[in-house]
Amino acid sequence: MSRRRLAFASIAVVTVLCLVGVSVLAVAAGGSALAYEVNGTRSFDLSVNGGAAITVSCTGTDFNTPATTTVTVPLNAGSNTIKFSNTSAYAPDLDAVTIR
């Protein structure tokens, strides 16, 4: 399986990534691990199923060394949509999202 990161840094400031069809068997408010690359500190907003966004701040040493953070996201049983965005500045390069 090939894996590539989403390089927010190399595209326009207004950037949105939606993960559609994230499926879970039961209602959950678990931690989601986010892997990213960034030089310094950048952030993005994260919302689930059209709900209020939370700001996730990410700090790293460079764009070649992965860093991680964990956020709690409320997921519904069945299909969910997770939206990552930053409409005012460049966001970190998102490498992986792990739903727990």
C-alpha positions in Angstrom: 0.0 0.0 0.0 1.4 3.4 -1.0 1.1 6.3 1.4 1.5 10.0 0.7 1.1 13.0 2.9 -1.2 15.9 2.0 1.1 18.8 1.6 -1.0 21.8 2.7 2.1 23.9 2.6 2.5 23.7 -1.2 -1.0 24.8 -2.1 -3.2 27.8 -1.5 -4.0 29.2 1.9 -7.7 28.3 1.7 -7.4 24.5 2.0 -10.0 21.9 2.9 -9.6 18.1 3.2 -12.7 16.1 3.9 -12.5 12.4 4.9 -16.0 11.1 3.8 -17.4 7.7 4.9 -15.3 7.2 8.0 -17.3 4.3 9.5 -17.5 3.2 13.1 -19.8 0.5 14.6 -21.0 2.5 17.6 -21.1 6.1 18.8 -17.6 7.0 20.0 -15.7 9.9 21.4 -12.2 8.4 21.0 -8.8 9.8 20.4 -7.6 10.2 16.8 -3.9 10.2 16.2 -2.7 12.7 13.6 0.7 12.4 12.0 2.1 15.5 10.3 5.2 17.4 9.2 5.8 21.0 9.9 8.7 23.4 10.5 7.7 25.5 13.5 4.0 25.8 14.6 1.0 25.7 12.3 -2.6 24.8 12.9 -5.8 23.6 11.3 -9.4 23.4 12.2 -11.0 20.0 12.6 -14.8 19.4 12.5 -16.9 16.2 12.5 -20.2 15.9 10.7 -20.6 19.6 10.2 -20.2 20.3 14.0 -18.2 23.1 15.6 -14.6 23.2 14.6 -11.7 22.8 17.1 -8.3 24.3 16.4 -5.5 21.8 16.4 -2.0 23.3 16.9 0.9 21.3 15.5 4.6 21.9 16.2 7.5 20.2 14.5 11.2 20.5 13.6 11.0 20.2 9.8 9.0 18.9 6.9 10.9 15.6 6.8 10.4 14.4 10.4 6.9 13.2 11.3 5.4 14.4 14.6 2.1 13.4 16.1 -0.7 14.7 18.2 -4.0 13.2 19.5 -7.4 14.8 19.5 -10.8 13.6 20.8 -13.4 13.5 18.1 -17.1 12.5 18.5 -18.1 9.9 15.9 -21.6 8.7 15.1 -22.4 5.0 14.5 -22.1 4.5 10.8 -20.7 7.0 8.3 -18.9 10.2 9.4 -17.2 13.1 7.7 -14.1 14.6 9.2 -13.0 18.0 7.8 -9.6 19.6 8.1 -9.2 23.2 7.1 -7.3 26.4 7.5 -8.7 29.5 5.8 -6.3 32.0 7.2 -2.8 30.5 7.0 -0.9 27.5 5.8 -1.6 24.3 7.7 0.8 21.4 8.6 1.4 18.7 6.0 -1.1 16.0 7.2 0.5 12.5 6.8 -1.9 10.1 8.5 -5.1 10.0 10.5 -5.7 7.0 12.8 -9.2 6.6 14.4 -9.1 4.7 17.7 
